[in-house]
Amino acid sequence: MNTSRRKFFRNAAGIAGGLAASGALASVGEQVPVSPGSHATRRRGIPLMEQVMSYRKIDSHAHVYFSPESPGVQLAFADRLGIEKLVISRPMRPGSKGTPEEFRECNDLVLRCVREYPDRFIGQMTLNPQFRRESMEEVARCIDQGMAGLKVYNHVKINDPLFYPIIEKFIDLKMIILMHVGIGKSRITYDAGEPPNVSIPSDFVEAAARYPEAMFQFAHLAGGEDWEDACKALKGSPNVYVDISGSNNDAEIVDFALEYLGEDRIFFGCDNSFYQGVGHVLAARLSESQRKKVFFENYNKILGKCGRNVD
């Protein structure tokens, strides 16, 4: 834990210093336009961390782990960056068979973390649609214990018929489905570690068209996929939202998503890349109202559909 804390503060200083030196987040007290005629603003003269802490935040894509440091290290980052709530899950191991025993173990970890920190965590379950009966039983168990959504990995594509009963159940629950997305440049090649069943933008488009009442969350736009291609593909699917989590520091990700998807379909998220997640939103050419939507209001509206919104 001490090592993690040292790394944490060293990274905090380095990234904050780099952002401030770039001028992207620094400023002089008043709201000033990013460019002539633009509604987007940056707050000049306000110290960087004061800006960071001035926004309410829900991390729409967070995880906990089977390690002694978790969830303490995640909460340390959240405290440092003013992240009020983290929507947590524990996906199954990459390449695993995704057995009922495995997804129950993952969900038990999430439930323990939520019980320990009920004011900070909102739990999402995981499951494997290949095991239909056990998955539906697990949905009932996890909902009964207060979970508020689903996080699935790459055992079954989001548009596979095996997923239909799960999607229909979450329509009834009025809860969102967060789905892992293939890492790699989708117009060129995928990472060699991605299995054939990993979901890609066109799979989301198909599932969203079949189930327009459902709510889907396209994972980690900054996680290594072709974010330009994704935003273009998802433009006409209003029930697919994107989170901007991920460790990639490409410029313009949020701005591009805003252009193609609009301000109401973008969620703040980190997927354990906390500084990148916050930095993407602060550095983007957003108005104050748009920044508040991305950081907090958009996801809180989703939570409100099932009565779990944050006051």
Sequence and secondary structure as in RCSB ss.txt:
>XXXX:A:sequence
MNTSRRKFFRNAAGIAGGLAASGALASVGEQVPVSPGSHATRRRGIPLMEQVMSYRKIDSHAHVYFSPESPGVQL
AFADRLGIEKLVISRPMRPGSKGTPEEFRECNDLVLRCVREYPDRFIGQMTLNPQFRRESMEEVARCIDQGMAGL
KVYNHVKINDPLFYPIIEKFIDLKMIILMHVGIGKSRITYDAGEPPNVSIPSDFVEAAARYPEAMFQFAHLAGGE
DWEDACKALKGSPNVYVDISGSNNDAEIVDFALEYLGEDRIFFGCDNSFYQGVGHVLAARLSESQRKKVFFENYN
KILGKCGRNVD
>XXXX:A:secstr
 HHHHHHHHHHHHHHHHHHHHHTSS   SSEEESSTT S EEETTS HHHHHHTS  EEEEEE  SSTTTTHHHH
HHHHHHT  EEEEE    TT    HHHHHHHHHHHHHHHHH TTTEEE B   TTSHHHHHHHHHHHHHTT   E
EE SSS TTSGGGHHHHHHHHHHT  EEE B  EETTTEE TT  TT B HHHHHHHHHH TTS EEE  TTTTB
 HHHHHHHHTT TTEEEE  SS   TTHHHHHHHHH TTSEE   TT HHHHHHHHHHS   HHHHHIIIIIHHH
HHHHHTT    
